[in-house]
Amino acid sequence: MTVPSLSLIPDFDLTTRNTLALGARSRLGVLITAPEMVPTLLSEAAADGFALRILGGGSNVVLAPDFDGVTAMIAIMGRRVVETGAEGTLVDVAAGENWNELVGWTVEQGLGGIENLAGIPGTVGAAPVQNIGAYGVEVADVIETVTVFDRDELRERVFAKDECAFAYRDSLFKREAGRFVVLSLQLRLPAVWVPNVSFAGLSELGEGAEVTPRAVMERVLALRGSKLPDWRVTPNAGSFFQNPIVGAADAQALLAEFPTAPNFLQADGRLKLSAGWLIEKSGLKGFRLGPVGMSERHALVLVNYGGAVAGDVAALADHVKRTVRERFGVQLAEEPVFL
Ligand SMILES: Cc1cc2nc3c(=O)[nH]c(=O)nc-3n(C[C@H](O)[C@H](O)[C@H](O)COP(=O)(O)OP(=O)(O)OC[C@H]3O[C@@H](n4cnc5c(N)ncnc54)[C@H](O)[C@@H]3O)c2cc1C
């Protein structure tokens, strides 16, 4: 097998490669189209003393205006059904594939399991990093293994699902930021599909035989389209803050004062609150600061109205966090990664 050679592009413009459309350049950019290119890139970057960061579709990042290093964009393609049997269907998919296209491809084959995650932008390789989730499903629910290149141990490794430390918007790959380059995923889709339609907006689909993965996917796409501003029109990174999870005592105090605050009991007894509700009730829905603002359509979505850079985003994020903390005593945390 021949390994594609590294083609480093100087002064690489990333403004159209992040969904917030932040002005951003990298000293060098490189497209990674084969797993074998990763160790070569690492040794060349180390030899030249360059910092190296990994980028997928740029839909969950706040990029610095000038990165003095190499930005490696993961574009390793390929997807196939490995086996189908009583244990379900095993699908192998490379990190550079588009997540939403993967969902459509599985649904076309009548395979259920990830239809609730339709419409999430970005690459397959980034999906386990923050354990993407929507409409009651997380990617961790279907992950069998994650194959990575470990930058500390300089070797390829395969993590089984229970070694990935998956949690709400969290994983080993996020906690040890920068250490692992995700190369591919193996997903186990169930042999007997049961629709997950418990989430508001999906329940009217019912649970009868007429409900198909396609019907759920289409409903999810319609719901997302009706709620979220389109990042191609109004650049954004989806939910900008994680839903905060607070201890039972703090939650009870908050609920005594604000009984209508949405809350969801977690397995460990803590309560997950709605970051969007907290921001809206802090009067920040539609609030603007310079070229950025919290969307008028969805309080949780930070949007770029044009010409913003990372500093503008950070200033608004700080303002939102401070205002919510002062009003509700709750600390919000950003969902996108500042790179
Ligand atoms: C409109 C909109 C809606 C969204 N809705 C949702 C949603 O419903 N649920 C949800 O969970 N998220 C959502 N997101 C966030 C985002 O789409 C996901 O987090 C997605 O998985 C990011 O993929 P990406 O390829 O764009 O990653 P990037 O933004 O490029 O990178 C994100 C992080 O992952 C790292 N990374 C990327 N690829 C790799 C790799 N191959 N190996 C190692 N590290 C890697 C990067 O270094 C960075 O730290 C939404 C975003 C937008 C813009």
The ligand as an SDF file (V2000), in Angstrom:
LIG
                    3D

 53 58  0  0  0  0  0  0  0  0999 V2000
  -25.9540   23.6460   13.9430 C   0  0  0  0  0  0  0  0  0  0  0  0
  -25.2470   22.6930   14.8710 C   0  0  0  0  0  0  0  0  0  0  0  0
  -25.9810   21.7510   15.5780 C   0  0  0  0  0  0  0  0  0  0  0  0
  -25.3290   20.8600   16.4420 C   0  0  0  0  0  0  0  0  0  0  0  0
  -26.0770   19.9480   17.1190 N   0  0  0  0  0  0  0  0  0  0  0  0
  -25.4760   19.0890   17.9580 C   0  0  0  0  0  0  0  0  0  0  0  0
  -26.2380   18.1100   18.6740 C   0  0  0  0  0  0  0  0  0  0  0  0
  -27.4590   18.0230   18.5360 O   0  0  0  0  0  0  0  0  0  0  0  0
  -25.5890   17.2770   19.5190 N   0  0  0  0  0  0  0  0  0  0  0  0
  -24.2280   17.3290   19.6880 C   0  0  0  0  0  0  0  0  0  0  0  0
  -23.7010   16.5300   20.4730 O   0  0  0  0  0  0  0  0  0  0  0  0
  -23.4690   18.2230   19.0190 N   0  0  0  0  0  0  0  0  0  0  0  0
  -24.0540   19.0930   18.1600 C   0  0  0  0  0  0  0  0  0  0  0  0
  -23.3030   20.0250   17.4870 N   0  0  0  0  0  0  0  0  0  0  0  0
  -21.8560   20.0830   17.7200 C   0  0  0  0  0  0  0  0  0  0  0  0
  -21.0060   19.3530   16.6560 C   0  0  0  0  0  0  0  0  0  0  0  0
  -21.7190   19.1760   15.4570 O   0  0  0  0  0  0  0  0  0  0  0  0
  -20.5140   17.9880   17.1310 C   0  0  0  0  0  0  0  0  0  0  0  0
  -19.7830   18.1240   18.3260 O   0  0  0  0  0  0  0  0  0  0  0  0
  -19.6370   17.3000   16.0870 C   0  0  0  0  0  0  0  0  0  0  0  0
  -19.3310   15.9830   16.5090 O   0  0  0  0  0  0  0  0  0  0  0  0
  -18.3260   18.0350   15.8090 C   0  0  0  0  0  0  0  0  0  0  0  0
  -17.7290   17.4360   14.6890 O   0  0  0  0  0  0  0  0  0  0  0  0
  -16.6070   18.1650   13.8560 P   0  0  0  0  0  0  0  0  0  0  0  0
  -16.0590   17.1810   12.8970 O   0  0  0  0  0  0  0  0  0  0  0  0
  -17.1350   19.4110   13.2690 O   0  0  0  0  0  0  0  0  0  0  0  0
  -15.5320   18.4700   14.9780 O   0  0  0  0  0  0  0  0  0  0  0  0
  -14.6050   19.7570   15.1170 P   0  0  0  0  0  0  0  0  0  0  0  0
  -15.4470   20.9250   15.4760 O   0  0  0  0  0  0  0  0  0  0  0  0
  -13.7260   19.8910   13.9390 O   0  0  0  0  0  0  0  0  0  0  0  0
  -13.7230   19.3370   16.3830 O   0  0  0  0  0  0  0  0  0  0  0  0
  -14.3060   19.2500   17.6750 C   0  0  0  0  0  0  0  0  0  0  0  0
  -13.2570   18.6900   18.6390 C   0  0  0  0  0  0  0  0  0  0  0  0
  -12.9740   17.3310   18.2780 O   0  0  0  0  0  0  0  0  0  0  0  0
  -11.5940   17.1710   17.9450 C   0  0  0  0  0  0  0  0  0  0  0  0
  -11.5400   16.2570   16.8140 N   0  0  0  0  0  0  0  0  0  0  0  0
  -12.1750   16.3720   15.6230 C   0  0  0  0  0  0  0  0  0  0  0  0
  -11.9130   15.3010   14.8530 N   0  0  0  0  0  0  0  0  0  0  0  0
  -11.0990   14.5040   15.5760 C   0  0  0  0  0  0  0  0  0  0  0  0
  -10.4660   13.2430   15.3330 C   0  0  0  0  0  0  0  0  0  0  0  0
  -10.6300   12.5650   14.1870 N   0  0  0  0  0  0  0  0  0  0  0  0
   -9.6790   12.7310   16.3060 N   0  0  0  0  0  0  0  0  0  0  0  0
   -9.4960   13.3780   17.4840 C   0  0  0  0  0  0  0  0  0  0  0  0
  -10.0450   14.5600   17.7600 N   0  0  0  0  0  0  0  0  0  0  0  0
  -10.8560   15.1130   16.8220 C   0  0  0  0  0  0  0  0  0  0  0  0
  -11.0790   18.5720   17.6160 C   0  0  0  0  0  0  0  0  0  0  0  0
   -9.6870   18.6720   17.8760 O   0  0  0  0  0  0  0  0  0  0  0  0
  -11.9110   19.4190   18.5760 C   0  0  0  0  0  0  0  0  0  0  0  0
  -11.3430   19.3710   19.8590 O   0  0  0  0  0  0  0  0  0  0  0  0
  -23.9220   20.9210   16.5990 C   0  0  0  0  0  0  0  0  0  0  0  0
  -23.1900   21.8770   15.8780 C   0  0  0  0  0  0  0  0  0  0  0  0
  -23.8410   22.7460   15.0100 C   0  0  0  0  0  0  0  0  0  0  0  0
  -23.0320   23.7310   14.2120 C   0  0  0  0  0  0  0  0  0  0  0  0
  1  2  1  0
  2  3  1  0
  2 52  2  0
  3  4  2  0
  4  5  1  0
  4 50  1  0
  5  6  2  0
  6  7  1  0
  6 13  1  0
  7  8  2  0
  7  9  1  0
  9 10  1  0
 10 11  2  0
 10 12  1  0
 12 13  2  0
 13 14  1  0
 14 15  1  0
 14 50  1  0
 15 16  1  0
 16 17  1  0
 16 18  1  0
 18 19  1  0
 18 20  1  0
 20 21  1  0
 20 22  1  0
 22 23  1  0
 23 24  1  0
 24 25  2  0
 24 26  1  0
 24 27  1  0
 27 28  1  0
 28 29  2  0
 28 30  1  0
 28 31  1  0
 31 32  1  0
 32 33  1  0
 33 34  1  0
 33 48  1  0
 34 35  1  0
 35 36  1  0
 35 46  1  0
 36 37  1  0
 36 45  1  0
 37 38  2  0
 38 39  1  0
 39 40  1  0
 39 45  2  0
 40 41  1  0
 40 42  2  0
 42 43  1  0
 43 44  2  0
 44 45  1  0
 46 47  1  0
 46 48  1  0
 48 49  1  0
 50 51  2  0
 51 52  1  0
 52 53  1  0
M  END
$$$$
